[in-house]
């Protein structure tokens, strides 16, 4: 499985990990959850350890990424960035598997 994190996203995740007091084994959980106005939405969370059935990706930056089996089918090749605009800041997702999305950019369809 391939998930790409931009340098800006990595920096922001590392900051959240420090704020969370994360241990060595901690990582970023990337998930796809039912919901949102287009059917699916993304979820990000800092977790201390992966679940038993998670796929664990060791990003070249040293950030570990945890993906559950359900989410893995929708996240192959996704690119995660952190952007700041005049309207606000947050994580963005470029997903080659997404067939469409909503106007706010926080949910997608397959």
Buried (B, 14 or more C-beta within 10 A) or exposed (E): EEBEBBEBBBBBBBEBBEEEEBEEEBBBBBBBEEEBEBBBBBEBEBBEEBEEEBBBBEBEBEBBBBBBEEBBEBBEEBBBBBEEEEEEEBBBBEBEBBEEBBEEEBBBBE
